[in-house]
Amino acid sequence: MWSALAPLSVWATIDIPWTAIGVVVGACAVLSVISSVVPAAFALPRRAVELAGRRE
């Protein structure tokens, strides 16, 4: 079957834009790290040294 259909088809090359895919993946990685680290930094409690300087 394959040999019968081979003369009727044309081999096509697939061109994948690896540079654009890499840029998009890199940008998504940077944004996801920033989006998770910044809120976590604000949510963490203050350091003990900063709290020790305050008077009650």
C-alpha positions in Angstrom: 0.0 0.0 0.0 2.8 2.4 0.9 4.6 1.8 -2.3 1.5 2.4 -4.3 0.8 5.8 -2.6 4.4 7.0 -2.6 4.4 8.3 -6.2 1.3 10.4 -5.4 2.7 12.2 -2.4 5.4 14.9 -1.9 7.8 14.9 1.0 7.2 18.1 3.0 9.6 19.6 5.4 8.3 21.0 8.7 9.9 24.3 9.7 9.7 24.9 13.4 10.6 28.4 14.7 12.8 27.3 17.6 14.0 30.8 18.3 10.5 32.1 18.8 9.5 29.1 20.9 12.6 29.6 23.0 11.8 33.3 23.6 8.2 32.6 24.6 9.2 29.8 27.0 11.9 31.9 28.5 9.6 34.9 29.0 7.0 32.6 30.6 9.6 31.2 32.9 10.8 34.6 34.1 7.2 35.9 34.6 6.2 32.8 36.6 9.3 33.1 38.9 8.7 36.8 39.5 4.9 36.2 40.0 5.6 33.6 42.7 8.7 35.1 44.4 7.5 38.7 44.9 4.2 37.8 46.7 6.0 35.2 48.8 8.6 37.8 49.8 5.9 40.2 51.0 4.0 37.4 52.8 7.0 36.2 54.8 7.4 37.6 58.3 10.1 40.2 59.1 13.5 39.1 60.3 14.1 38.7 64.0 16.7 41.4 64.0 14.2 44.0 62.7 11.6 42.9 65.3 14.2 43.1 68.2 14.8 46.8 67.6 11.1 47.7 68.2 9.9 48.6 71.7 6.6 47.3 72.9 
